[in-house]
Every structure is written in structure tokens, then in C-alpha cells.
Amino acid sequence: MASESPASEAKPRLLIAYDGSDLAAAAVRSAAELFAGSPALIVTVWEPGLVAMAAVNPPGLGGAGIAPVEVDPEVVSELEKAGEQHAEVIAREGAQLAVSFGLDAQPHAIPGEMQVAEMIVELAVEHDAAAVVVGSHGISGLRSRLLGSTSRQVLARCERPVVVIRAGRASDAQDRLR
């Protein structure tokens, strides 16, 4: 009787995009159901400067004739550091959730030096992911075009299989968690 080769026993490595939302939790749960026991990289992409920019120039004030506020670079640095730490916490929470569902998961928080979808695709290649798992809010039409869709962009750009978990799965997953 021939034994299986180690390559046939290996489970696929997943890359799961995780932002801490209910939808991201549903994506993790679905990935665990589809790829039980697989190694997974739980990725949280954070955007340096976004937190600092929002704190310095809150949305909606530009049209009110309020000039941008000049801020000490040390304050901006501290805000960016806080954003990075928050992303690391989110990635760890996602990995813990994935482990609770039976995946062999590791967290990975990374600064987004480009669009989030581009970072996800780049990481999938870099980490030789067999598949990418993302959540989708199911937005369509003009709203989707204006807001963009990370899942749609990943689908369009990624050469690896992409599993998209729709928004309805988020409520299903949350019901099962309770």
C-alpha cells in the first residue's frame, strides 16, 4: 500500500482579510468551514496618516470655511503609532477567532502603502496563499462606484482563487456565535 506524499497531506494556506467587523468575522468562520484546519494568515491593513489626518482635519469641516490645523509632527507620529497598535490588536483578535474555529492562524497587521485591495493581492503572492477570503457588503451601483469595493478590486486583480463572503453570512455567523 503506497503512502500519501507529504505534499498531498498539506492543507492550503489562506489569506483572510480582517478588519474586526461582523462581516470579517463571518469571513473567518466561513473560511474555517470550507478549509478546516488550514494554516491562515489573518491580515489587517492599516493606513498610516489616515488616523492623524482625520484627527487634524475632521470630515465635514472643510466646507465650513475652517482652515486645516497645523499639528506638531510628534503628535502625528503618536497618532500613527496608535493606529498601528490598533491594527495589531484587530489582527490578533481575528487570529484568535480563526483559531477558535479550528484554523491554524497567525495575525499580520501591515501598513497600507497602496490601496487595501492591492495590499491584499500583494500579500497573497508574497505568502503563496492558495486562496484569499474577503467579506463583501454587497453594495452595487453608484454607491459601489463612489465608495469602491475592496472585495470587487481583489476579485479583479488577484490571480489566486478568491472566496467572497456576502453580508448575509455576517448575521448568520453572529447568530451561531451567541
Rosetta blueprint (number, residue, H / E / L):
1 M L
2 A L
3 S L
4 E L
5 S L
6 P H
7 A H
8 S H
9 E H
10 A L
11 K L
12 P L
13 R L
14 L E
15 L E
16 I E
17 A E
18 Y L
19 D L
20 G L
21 S L
22 D H
23 L H
24 A H
25 A H
26 A H
27 A H
28 V H
29 R H
30 S H
31 A H
32 A H
33 E H
34 L H
35 F L
36 A L
37 G L
38 S L
39 P E
40 A E
41 L E
42 I E
43 V E
44 T E
45 V E
46 W E
47 E L
48 P L
49 G L
50 L H
51 V H
52 A H
53 M H
54 A H
55 A H
56 V H
57 N L
58 P L
59 P L
60 G L
61 L L
62 G H
63 G H
64 A H
65 G L
66 I L
67 A L
68 P L
69 V L
70 E L
71 V L
72 D L
73 P H
74 E H
75 V H
76 V H
77 S H
78 E H
79 L H
80 E H
81 K H
82 A H
83 G H
84 E H
85 Q H
86 H H
87 A H
88 E H
89 V H
90 I H
91 A H
92 R H
93 E H
94 G H
95 A H
96 Q H
97 L H
98 A H
99 V H
100 S H
101 F L
102 G L
103 L L
104 D E
105 A E
106 Q E
107 P E
108 H E
109 A E
110 I E
111 P E
112 G L
113 E L
114 M L
115 Q L
116 V H
117 A H
118 E H
119 M H
120 I H
121 V H
122 E H
123 L H
124 A H
125 V H
126 E H
127 H L
128 D L
129 A L
130 A L
131 A E
132 V E
133 V E
134 V E
135 G E
136 S E
137 H L
138 G L
139 I L
140 S L
141 G H
142 L H
143 R H
144 S H
145 R H
146 L H
147 L H
148 G L
149 S L
150 T H
151 S H
152 R H
153 Q H
154 V H
155 L H
156 A H
157 R H
158 C L
159 E L
160 R L
161 P L
162 V E
163 V E
164 V E
165 I E
166 R E
167 A H
168 G H
169 R H
170 A H
171 S H
172 D H
173 A H
174 Q H
175 D H
176 R H
177 L H
178 R L
